[in-house]
Amino acid sequence: MAMLSIVLRNLITGPVTTRYPEGPADIPEGNRGRVDWNMEACTLCGLCQKRCPTLALKVDKKAGTITLEVFRCIACGVCVDACPQEAIGMIAETSRPGYFKDVRIYQKEVTEERDEGPPQP
Amino acid sequence: MIKERDEMSRTTIIPFGPQHPAFLEPLNLSLKLSEETVIGAEINYGYNHRGLEKALTSDFRRSIYMCERVCGICSFFHSTAYCQSLESLFQVQVPERARYIRTIMMESQRLTSHLLALGHTAEAIGFESLFMQLFRERESIMRMVNDISGNRVHYSMNAIGGVRRDISAQQRSDIVSRMDGLEVRFEELAKIFEKDPTIRARTVGKGVLTPEIARSYGVVGPVARASGIAQDLRETYCQGLSFRPVVREEGDAYARSMVRVEEILRSIDLIRQTASELPGGALNIPFRGRPTGETFTRLEAPRGELLYYVRAKGTTDLERIKIKTPAFVNVAALSAMVPGCEMADIPVITVSVDPCICCTER
């Protein structure tokens, strides 16, 4: 009988689930999602690469790039804590499935003149 | 009676799992049947072996996150046990605030784990609506831990020497109010578990494990406590908080479910106490150098005693990690529970043990 009263109550209160993917996903604020670099603040010190537990990051100081292997990243937030410039943030979103192992490259705008090295393969 | 039947009919061996609609875990049982009665069972492991113990011996700082991946249901217990091992190697005393935050997260994870186990028991019985209600309550806890840690399953909150994330005053009051709401709603569901004739018919007297056999198999956690063995490591860990273990005497599938039901209420109480008495101070203590020596750490995970053995030789890589998970011993006790039961009771008995093959095979 106890179950029946819960069932009747549920009839009145309506569903607790959201209609995802027809509606927007219910992602809480502060969710550890996509890692994002603010390249204006980044000094390419390489601390994030050093601390990353899954070796998902590669900082290239010469080319001024940060390469992130998206499928290796576990969104633990170690790089966010490690960054002395607070250039790394996390965006609350879920990771998307993909056909390929995505790689994201962040490029730092270089202001001073520098020698162009041989083209990278 | 089994002997009489044995003489009249031929025994059959039926493979049950690793892929089976009633099993959520890749576990294989070779059931020996005489007509519909099970007269013996052989448990076969090894479908999910990932070699994590070897993989964990890489960089000791990075292994914290891999430890969490040993099991998705008790991830925080694994990383806590690992961090405690390394803290004892570094001889670091964890700050009181970090210890309390760890307790809140561990008890929250115990709630999600027990609600999952009870939900699966209800589903194995065929009580789908109760399963839905239990998972709805579980979702509110998942949401709470997500708000605190930023993730539903892998909290990544532990660090060697303390924790990485703090609990704000707002979050503390949110935890207490959520626990108050959950207690009221869960007490209603607990009554269904206790008194419902369908659940009682499917669980009472099924898969009995007597205290003597339980001791000989060395079972731990709710399975041991349902067989009258009063052992719970939280008695020593939760010093300063009021806690006493839940013990029942029957040793059947019903008792195992009821131990979990009562433990959920105890955990709610523990979380409330810890959240309201959260002391101030630092979150973690820094450590220097590389670990040397060997250590044992024990923790009360949702399924029972979790043991970590770590040996280090002063390098970044650890020499050896041995993990003894509670599911490993509890699943083995299935071979003592199933003889004499009907074939249709196998899913209920198996789920009442709360097997976790992820933990078992590491």
Interface residues (C-beta under 8 A of the other chain):
Chain A: A2 M3 I6 V7 V16 P28 G30 N31 R32 P53 T54 I74 A75 C76 G77 V78 D81 M90
Chain B: D59 R61 R62 I64 Y65 M66 S129 L130 Q133 R136 E139 R143 N146 D147 S149 G150 N151 H154 S156 R164 E188 L189 K191 I192 K195 D196
